[in-house]
């Protein structure tokens, strides 16, 4: 009788062990499926908005296809230095990737509205920058006159005029106007006092 009870206990033990191992395998398979599933659904609708994701110190880790087109990255690895050259006013891209904010800027020939947000990640915080091209309707909206900004620009120009020679003054005027007026190239001409000619500075 003792032999039969030992055999029965052994069979029950092996059945229990079999069920335990089978359950553990199902748990591992479910864990792998959860890891393989993306956090964001893959079936997102196509969009014309440019998205850039950067880690600390401006290291670009992701740029979607519209962003690559807008910044002229023909198969190149996204680089903040290369991308910042396309942006006017200069330095705006650096500011948006340094802290959350909103700005209107130019990326090449496009007038763009940009919004940046901080998101947590396992490796630290990341910045997500969303760029949306302004359409003709948005560009036609009237822009309010900001007297404080105008006064600030006039003060910058007058301070530069008091302390600099003509080429430095021209640079100061253009630098003061760049955040307010989007331009790719600028020229200042002076009327010649002796005649009706314009002289480029």
C-alpha positions, 0 to 999 in steps of 0.5 A, a space after each residue: 500500500 505504501 508503494 501505491 501511495 508514493 506512486 500516486 503522490 509522485 504522479 500528482 507532483 509531476 502533474 502539478 509541475 507540468 501545469 506550473 511550467 505550462 502556466 509560466 510559459 503562457 505568462 512569458 509569451 504574453 509578456 513578449 507579445 506586449 513588448 512587441 506591440 507598439 505604444 502608439 498605433 501604427 495605423 495613424 493617418 498620414 499628416 503634413 505636420 513635421 515632428 521632431 523628437 530630441 533628447 537632452 542637449 538637442 540630440 535629434 532621435 527622430 524626425 518624420 518624413 515631412 520634417 526630413 523634407 522641410 529641412 532638406 535631409 535627403 537620407 541624412 541623419 538628422 542633426 540639430 546644427 544642419 536643421 537650425 541653418 534652415 530656420 529663421 529667426 536664427 536660434 528659434 529651433 534651439 530655444 524650442 528644443 531647450 524648453 517647452 514653448 511656441 513660436 512662429 518661424 520660417 523653415 526654408 520658404 515655409 511659414 511655420 507655427 511650432 510647439 514644443 513639449 517635454 515628455 518623460 522617457 526611460 533615458 530622461 526627458 525628451 522634447 517633442 517639436 510639432 511644426 505646422 505649416 501656416 496656410 494662406 488663410 492663417 497668413 492673411 490674418 491681421 497681426 496686432 501691433 505690439 508697441 512694446 516690441 516696436 519700442 524695444 527694436 527702436 531702442 536696440 537700433 538707437 543704442 547700436 547707432 550711438 556705439 558703432 560704425 556704419 557696418 555694425 549699425 547695419 548688422 544691428 538693425 538687421 539683427 533687431 528686425 529678424 525676429 519680427 520680419 521673416 526674411 532670407 536676405 536683406 539689403 540696406 541702401 542709402 541715398 547719395 547726398 550728391 545725386 539721385 543714386 542709391 548706395 548699398 551699405 
